[in-house]
Amino acid sequence: MKKLALHWQILLGMVTGVLFAFILIQFAWGKDVIVDWVKPFGTIFINLLKLIAVPLILGSLIKGISDLKDISKLSQMGGRTIGLYVMTTILAVSIGLAIVNIIKPGSYISEQTRTELVSNYTSDANSKIKAAAVQRQVGPLQSLVDIVPDNIFKAASDNGNMLQVIFFAIIFGIAMILLPEAQSKPVKDFFDSFNEIILKMIDLIMLFSPFGVFALLAAIVAESPSLDLFKALGMYGLTVLLGLAIMIGFYLLLVKVLARKSASFFLKGISPAQLLAFSTSSSAATLPVTMERVVDNLGVDDEVASFVLPIGATINMDGTSLYQAVAAVFIAQAFGMDLSLGVQLGIIVTATLASIGSAAVPGAGMVMLVIVLAQAGIPEAGLALIFAIDRPLDMCRTTVNVTGDAAVSMVVAKSVNKLA
């Protein structure tokens, strides 16, 4: 009997998880059973993926850079990667602003619903506002300072410090290139082997993926707020989803025109990573699978994927930046505010920078949204308006983030003749 493809296994796990949860929550004890006995397996799965995130970035980046054997290749690849990531982020924010101004979802929020949402989610909003306040108090160059670690072991102990780990790996790889090959060969052999071991660990972890996403989706259904609140926010959700769908279409166009690959080829190759991103809401947790699919199924050379994807998982948050633009204007509309063109241009700049600094973990975009709201003069308490529907939208925008990383890796690989 032919084994079911991985993306179908993951999709089956997602669907059965949702159905299982819907059945159980009809009983008074159902939610407790899911939270106490099912959700932990989803947490274990995410922890397994996070467990190898730092080793994967260290091993793959150091191997990828040392394979280049030429600093000029690194600068060429780096410039194109950063340029594409910034371009797609600005485009995502612009698309978000365009559709939210056309649809005006904030006008569908009644006074009663606004009061109910603010009342229910004020405590959650306050926690994000406090976190953003700490972020705003730092100096203008603090984000640059934060990239350089003072202790690599301390940086590697926290998945929130991915940029620091990437910085160390890039410097380490460059140093290996600059040394005579005879001196760096033992270390290169170690990291080549280390990287292969991590990739094999990914294969082992992915055997558990259908069960992991089953548990994750079941827990999300069991812990979701009431459906009445979701109905009230339906137009906002549809606006975000429309923007995300347009971004997916843009990626397919990018792959078709610049990488010369069909949309079906791209989607078939990256679909398991997309489904995993949807389930985990974490670009960092999905990174191991993204790298495997891009190299093995999309034909991107390992040295390109090892450089482009870890950076993308950290700074390329197109789905997040689009959502921040839509959410900011939506909240303003809900409060009856009319944002000028200048303010909305400011949102483009702030959302672009905020998405670059946003951690690749669930919910981090919400903290950065507070900074976007403050810059635009929008009441930060309005954050409470979107909490009820944020989790499913977070899943969707993470899927877009991962798709964008994969598309850019193919374009960069094509530009340096490293695409099969």
C-alpha positions in Angstrom: 0.0 0.0 0.0 1.4 3.4 -1.0 2.2 5.7 1.9 0.2 8.9 2.2 2.3 12.0 1.3 3.4 14.1 4.2 1.2 17.1 3.4 -1.9 14.9 3.2 -0.9 13.3 6.6 -0.6 16.8 8.1 -3.9 18.0 6.5 -5.7 14.8 7.8 -4.3 15.5 11.3 -5.6 19.1 11.2 -9.1 18.1 10.0 -9.5 15.2 12.4 -8.2 17.4 15.3 -10.9 20.1 14.5 -13.7 17.5 14.2 -12.6 15.7 17.4 -12.6 19.0 19.4 -16.0 20.0 18.0 -17.5 16.7 19.1 -15.9 16.8 22.6 -16.8 20.4 23.4 -20.5 19.5 23.2 -20.0 17.8 26.6 -19.3 19.7 29.8 -16.1 17.8 30.4 -14.9 17.9 26.8 -12.8 21.1 27.0 -11.0 19.9 30.1 -10.1 16.6 28.4 -8.6 18.3 25.4 -6.7 20.9 27.5 -5.3 18.3 30.0 -4.8 15.2 27.8 -4.5 16.3 24.1 -3.0 19.8 24.1 0.3 18.7 25.8 1.1 16.5 22.7 0.8 19.6 20.6 3.1 21.5 23.0 5.6 18.7 22.8 5.6 18.8 19.0 6.3 22.6 19.0 9.0 22.1 21.6 10.7 19.4 19.4 10.7 21.8 16.5 12.1 24.7 18.6 14.6 22.3 20.1 16.5 22.1 16.8 15.9 25.7 15.6 19.2 27.1 17.0 21.4 24.1 16.1 19.8 24.1 12.6 20.6 27.8 12.0 24.2 27.4 13.4 24.9 24.3 11.4 23.2 25.3 8.1 24.4 28.9 8.0 28.1 28.1 8.9 28.0 25.2 6.3 26.3 27.3 3.7 28.7 30.3 4.0 31.8 28.1 4.2 30.7 26.3 1.0 30.8 29.6 -0.9 34.6 29.9 -0.6 34.3 33.5 -1.8 33.3 36.6 0.1 32.0 38.3 -3.1 29.4 35.5 -3.5 28.2 36.1 0.1 27.8 39.9 -0.4 26.0 39.3 -3.8 23.6 36.8 -2.2 23.1 38.9 0.9 22.3 42.1 -1.0 19.7 40.4 -3.2 18.1 38.6 -0.2 17.7 41.7 1.9 16.5 43.7 -1.0 13.8 41.2 -1.9 12.7 40.9 1.7 12.4 44.6 2.2 10.5 45.0 -1.2 8.0 42.3 -0.4 7.4 43.7 3.1 6.7 47.2 1.8 4.4 45.7 -0.8 2.5 43.7 1.9 1.9 46.8 4.1 0.7 48.8 1.1 -1.7 46.0 0.0 -3.0 45.9 3.6 -3.7 49.6 3.7 -5.3 49.6 0.3 -7.9 46.9 1.0 -8.7 48.1 4.5 -9.5 51.5 3.1 -11.7 50.0 0.4 -13.6 47.5 2.6 -13.7 49.7 5.8 -14.3 46.7 8.1 -14.2 49.0 11.2 -17.5 50.5 10.1 -19.2 47.2 10.8 -18.3 47.3 14.5 -21.3 48.5 16.6 -21.0 50.4 19.8 -22.3 47.4 21.8 -19.8 45.0 20.2 -16.9 47.4 20.7 -17.8 47.8 24.4 -18.1 44.0 24.8 -14.8 43.3 23.1 -12.9 46.0 25.0 -14.3 44.7 28.3 -13.5 41.0 27.6 -9.9 41.5 26.4 -8.6 44.6 28.3 -6.3 42.6 30.5 -4.7 40.9 27.4 -4.4 44.2 25.7 -2.7 45.8 28.7 0.0 43.1 28.8 0.9 43.7 25.2 0.9 47.5 25.8 3.3 47.1 28.7 5.6 44.9 26.6 5.5 47.5 23.8 6.3 50.3 26.3 9.5 48.6 27.2 10.3 48.2 23.6 9.8 51.9 22.9 12.0 53.1 25.8 15.2 51.9 24.2 17.4 54.1 22.0 17.1 54.4 18.2 20.0 52.1 17.6 19.2 49.5 20.3 17.9 47.1 17.7 21.3 47.2 16.1 23.0 46.7 19.4 20.8 43.7 20.2 22.0 41.9 17.0 25.5 41.5 18.5 25.6 39.0 21.4 28.0 39.4 24.3 27.7 35.7 25.0 27.0 33.2 22.2 26.0 30.4 24.6 23.5 32.7 26.3 22.1 33.8 22.9 21.8 30.2 21.7 19.8 29.3 24.9 16.8 31.5 23.8 14.9 31.1 20.5 14.0 34.8 20.8 17.7 35.6 20.0 17.7 34.2 16.5 19.3 37.4 15.0 22.2 37.1 17.5 22.8 33.4 16.5 22.6 34.3 12.8 25.1 37.1 13.4 27.6 34.8 15.1 27.1 32.1 12.4 27.8 34.6 9.6 31.0 35.9 11.3 32.1 32.4 12.0 31.5 31.3 8.4 33.3 34.3 7.0 36.3 33.6 9.2 36.4 30.0 7.9 36.4 31.3 4.3 39.3 33.7 5.0 41.5 31.0 6.6 43.6 28.6 4.5 41.5 25.6 3.6 43.8 23.2 5.4 43.3 25.0 8.7 39.5 25.3 8.5 38.9 21.8 7.0 38.5 19.9 10.3 35.9 22.5 11.5 34.1 22.5 8.2 33.9 18.7 8.2 32.4 18.8 11.7 29.7 21.3 10.7 29.0 19.4 7.5 28.4 16.3 9.5 26.5 18.3 12.2 24.2 19.7 9.7 23.4 16.3 8.2 22.6 15.0 11.7 20.2 17.9 12.4 18.4 17.2 9.1 18.0 13.6 10.0 16.5 14.7 13.4 14.0 16.7 11.3 13.0 13.6 9.5 12.4 11.8 12.8 10.4 14.7 14.3 8.2 14.9 11.2 7.1 11.4 11.7 5.2 12.8 14.7 3.8 15.8 12.8 0.3 14.5 12.0 -0.3 13.8 15.7 1.2 17.1 16.7 -1.0 19.2 14.5 -4.0 17.1 15.5 -3.4 18.1 19.1 -2.7 21.8 18.3 -5.9 22.2 16.2 -8.0 20.4 18.8 -6.7 22.8 21.5 -7.3 25.9 19.4 -11.0 24.9 18.8 -11.5 24.1 22.5 -10.0 27.3 23.7 -11.5 29.7 21.1 -13.9 32.5 22.3 -17.6 32.4 21.5 -18.7 32.4 17.9 -20.7 35.6 18.4 -17.5 37.6 18.8 -16.1 36.0 15.7 -19.2 37.0 13.7 -18.7 40.6 14.8 -15.2 40.6 13.6 -15.9 38.7 10.3 -15.3 41.6 8.0 -12.0 42.4 9.7 -10.9 38.8 9.3 -12.0 38.6 5.7 -10.1 41.8 5.0 -6.9 40.3 6.4 -7.4 37.0 4.6 -8.0 38.8 1.3 -4.7 40.7 1.7 -2.9 37.5 2.6 -4.3 35.7 -0.5 -3.1 38.6 -2.7 0.4 38.2 -1.2 0.3 34.4 -2.0 -0.6 35.3 -5.6 2.3 37.8 -5.7 4.7 35.0 -4.6 3.4 32.7 -7.2 4.0 35.4 -9.8 7.5 36.1 -8.5 8.3 32.4 -8.7 6.8 32.2 -12.3 8.5 35.3 -13.7 11.9 35.3 -11.9 12.5 31.7 -10.9 10.8 30.2 -14.0 8.9 27.6 -12.1 5.1 26.9 -12.2 2.7 27.7 -9.4 1.7 24.1 -9.0 5.4 23.0 -8.7 6.0 25.6 -6.0 2.8 24.9 -4.0 3.3 21.1 -4.1 6.8 21.5 -2.9 6.2 23.9 0.0 2.7 22.7 1.1 3.9 20.6 4.1 5.7 23.6 5.5 2.7 25.8 4.9 0.4 23.4 6.8 2.9 23.2 9.6 3.2 27.0 9.8 -0.6 27.2 9.9 -0.7 24.7 12.8 2.2 26.1 14.9 1.9 29.9 14.1 5.7 30.0 14.3 8.1 30.7 11.4 11.0 29.6 13.6 9.4 26.3 14.6 8.6 25.7 10.9 12.1 26.6 9.7 13.5 23.0 9.7 10.7 21.7 7.5 10.9 24.8 5.3 14.6 24.2 4.6 14.1 20.5 3.9 11.2 21.2 1.4 13.0 24.0 -0.3 16.2 22.0 -0.9 14.7 18.6 -1.6 11.5 19.5 -3.4 12.0 23.0 -4.9 15.5 22.5 -6.2 17.2 25.4 -4.2 20.9 24.7 -3.6 21.7 23.9 0.0 24.2 26.8 0.4 21.5 29.3 -0.8 18.7 27.9 1.4 21.1 27.8 4.4 21.7 31.5 4.1 18.4 32.9 2.8 15.8 30.9 4.9 17.2 31.5 8.5 17.4 35.2 7.8 13.9 35.2 6.3 12.4 33.4 9.3 13.8 36.2 11.5 13.2 39.4 9.5 10.8 38.6 6.6 7.3 38.9 8.1 5.1 39.9 5.2 2.0 38.4 6.6 2.6 40.1 9.9 3.3 43.5 8.4 0.1 43.3 6.3 -1.9 42.3 9.3 -0.5 45.2 11.3 -1.5 47.7 8.6 -5.0 46.3 8.4 -5.4 46.1 12.2 -4.2 49.6 12.8 -6.6 51.2 10.3 -9.5 48.8 11.4 -9.1 50.0 15.0 -9.0 53.6 13.9 -12.2 53.1 11.9 -13.9 51.3 14.9 -13.2 54.4 16.9 -14.4 56.8 14.2 -10.9 58.1 13.4 -10.1 59.3 9.8 -6.4 58.7 9.2 -4.6 61.1 6.8 -2.4 60.0 3.9 0.7 61.1 5.9 -0.3 59.0 8.9 -0.8 56.0 6.7 2.5 56.5 5.0 4.0 56.5 8.5 2.2 53.2 9.1 4.0 51.7 6.1 7.4 52.7 7.5 6.7 51.6 11.1 5.0 48.3 10.1 7.9 47.5 7.9 10.5 48.1 10.6 8.3 46.5 13.2 7.9 43.3 11.2 11.6 43.0 10.7 12.1 43.2 14.5 9.2 40.9 15.3 10.2 37.5 16.8 9.3 34.4 14.8 7.1 33.0 17.5 3.3 33.0 18.0 1.7 36.4 19.0 4.9 38.5 18.7 3.3 40.6 16.0 0.7 41.8 18.5 3.4 43.5 20.6 4.8 45.2 17.6 1.3 46.3 16.6 1.1 48.4 19.7 4.2 50.4 18.4 2.4 50.9 15.1 -0.7 52.1 16.8 1.2 54.6 19.0 3.1 56.0 16.0 -0.3 56.6 14.2 -1.9 58.1 17.3 -4.5 55.3 17.5 -5.8 54.3 20.9 -3.7 51.4 22.1 -6.6 50.0 24.1 -8.2 49.3 20.7 -6.0 46.2 20.6 -8.7 44.5 22.7 -11.0 44.7 19.6 -9.0 42.1 17.7 -7.9 39.7 20.3 -10.8 37.3 19.8 -9.9 36.5 16.2 -6.1 37.0 16.4 -5.2 33.4 16.9 -6.7 32.0 13.6 -5.3 35.0 11.7 -1.9 34.5 13.3 -2.0 31.0 11.8 -2.8 32.4 8.3 -0.2 35.2 8.4 2.5 32.8 9.5 1.7 30.6 6.5 2.3 33.7 4.3 5.5 34.5 6.1 6.9 31.0 5.4 5.6 31.0 1.8 7.4 34.3 1.2 10.7 32.9 2.6 10.5 30.0 0.2 9.7 32.1 -2.8 12.6 34.5 -2.2 15.0 31.6 -1.7 14.0 30.3 -5.2 14.5 33.7 -6.8 17.8 34.3 -5.1 18.9 30.8 -6.1 17.9 31.4 -9.7 19.8 34.7 -9.8 23.1 33.0 -8.7 22.5 29.9 -10.9 21.9 27.6 -7.9 18.3 26.5 -8.7 17.9 23.0 -10.2 
